[in-house]
Amino acid sequence: MSDDINKKVINIFSRHNSELPPVNNERVKFYAGFNYVKLLKDSNGNKFNAESLVKYSKTCHYIVRVMRELDGEVVLYNYDVPNDDLFKFLKSFEENTLDGKIIEIEKYFPEGLA
């Protein structure tokens, strides 16, 4: 997904106020405890292509920064998590297989894959 779309969505959430009218028919909605905005087209006005999105997702990795206390000191662990394993990684915190506090999740593309 392009940075333009990400910035647009972030702007919609930061503008979110029940008194504001929707911009470009985009409304912030709420489901399962989270706000969301449904996107129908990319920043160029093209409809999304499922095959292209799946191909893109396969190249994406995340650096997940986890804070822990170790011997009285605060330390950060940086995990390299492929897109397909992100939910499994997050679930391991819920199941107490991993512990700590997730500080940040940053998307990146390993060299040679993109």
C-alpha positions as CSV (number, residue, x, y, z in Angstrom):
1,M,0.0,0.0,0.0
2,S,1.3,3.4,-0.8
3,D,2.4,5.9,1.8
4,D,-0.2,8.4,0.4
5,I,-3.1,6.0,1.3
6,N,-1.6,5.5,4.8
7,K,-1.4,9.2,5.4
8,K,-4.9,9.7,4.1
9,V,-6.3,7.1,6.5
10,I,-4.3,8.5,9.4
11,N,-5.7,12.0,8.6
12,I,-9.2,10.6,8.5
13,F,-8.8,9.1,12.0
14,S,-7.2,12.2,13.4
15,R,-10.0,14.3,12.1
16,H,-12.6,11.9,13.4
17,N,-15.3,13.8,15.3
18,S,-19.0,13.0,15.4
19,E,-19.7,16.6,14.5
20,L,-17.6,16.7,11.3
21,P,-19.2,15.7,8.0
22,P,-17.5,12.9,6.1
23,V,-14.8,13.9,3.5
24,N,-15.0,12.2,0.1
25,N,-17.8,9.9,1.5
26,E,-15.2,8.3,3.8
27,R,-16.7,7.6,7.3
28,V,-14.9,6.3,10.3
29,K,-16.8,3.2,11.4
30,F,-16.5,1.1,14.5
31,Y,-16.4,-2.7,14.6
32,A,-15.1,-5.3,17.1
33,G,-13.7,-2.6,19.3
34,F,-11.7,-0.7,16.6
35,N,-12.2,2.2,14.3
36,Y,-11.8,1.6,10.6
37,V,-12.2,3.2,7.2
38,K,-13.1,1.0,4.2
39,L,-11.0,1.7,1.1
40,L,-12.6,0.9,-2.3
41,K,-9.8,2.2,-4.6
42,D,-6.1,3.0,-4.4
43,S,-4.6,6.5,-4.4
44,N,-4.7,6.4,-8.3
45,G,-8.4,5.7,-8.3
46,N,-8.0,2.1,-9.4
47,K,-9.9,-0.8,-7.8
48,F,-7.8,-3.2,-5.7
49,N,-6.6,-6.4,-7.3
50,A,-6.6,-9.4,-4.9
51,E,-3.7,-11.2,-6.6
52,S,-1.5,-8.0,-6.5
53,L,-2.3,-7.4,-2.8
54,V,-1.4,-11.0,-1.9
55,K,1.8,-10.8,-3.8
56,Y,2.7,-7.5,-2.1
57,S,1.9,-9.1,1.3
58,K,4.3,-11.9,0.7
59,T,7.2,-9.5,0.4
60,C,6.4,-7.5,3.5
61,H,8.1,-8.1,6.9
62,Y,7.7,-6.4,10.2
63,I,10.2,-5.4,12.9
64,V,8.3,-5.8,16.1
65,R,10.0,-4.1,19.0
66,V,9.3,-5.6,22.4
67,M,10.3,-4.1,25.8
68,R,11.2,-6.4,28.7
69,E,12.9,-5.9,32.0
70,L,16.0,-8.1,32.4
71,D,18.0,-8.0,35.6
72,G,16.6,-4.7,36.6
73,E,17.3,-3.1,33.2
74,V,14.9,-2.2,30.4
75,V,15.9,-3.9,27.1
76,L,14.4,-4.0,23.6
77,Y,14.1,-7.1,21.5
78,N,13.7,-6.6,17.7
79,Y,11.9,-9.5,16.1
80,D,11.8,-10.0,12.3
81,V,8.3,-11.2,11.5
82,P,7.2,-12.1,8.0
83,N,3.7,-10.9,7.1
84,D,2.2,-14.4,7.1
85,D,3.4,-15.0,10.7
86,L,2.3,-11.7,12.2
87,F,-1.0,-12.9,13.7
88,K,0.8,-16.0,15.1
89,F,3.5,-13.8,16.7
90,L,0.9,-11.5,18.3
91,K,-1.2,-14.5,19.5
92,S,1.9,-15.8,21.3
93,F,1.7,-12.8,23.6
94,E,-1.9,-13.6,24.4
95,E,-1.0,-17.2,25.1
96,N,2.0,-16.1,27.3
97,T,4.5,-18.0,25.0
98,L,6.2,-14.6,24.7
99,D,6.1,-11.8,27.2
100,G,6.9,-8.1,27.3
101,K,5.3,-5.0,25.9
102,I,5.0,-4.4,22.2
103,I,6.4,-0.9,21.7
104,E,6.3,-0.6,17.9
105,I,5.6,-2.5,14.7
106,E,7.4,-1.2,11.7
107,K,6.9,-2.5,8.1
108,Y,9.9,-3.1,5.9
109,F,10.9,-5.0,2.8
110,P,14.0,-7.2,3.0
111,E,16.5,-6.5,0.2
112,G,16.1,-8.8,-2.8
113,L,12.4,-9.6,-2.1
114,A,10.8,-6.3,-3.3
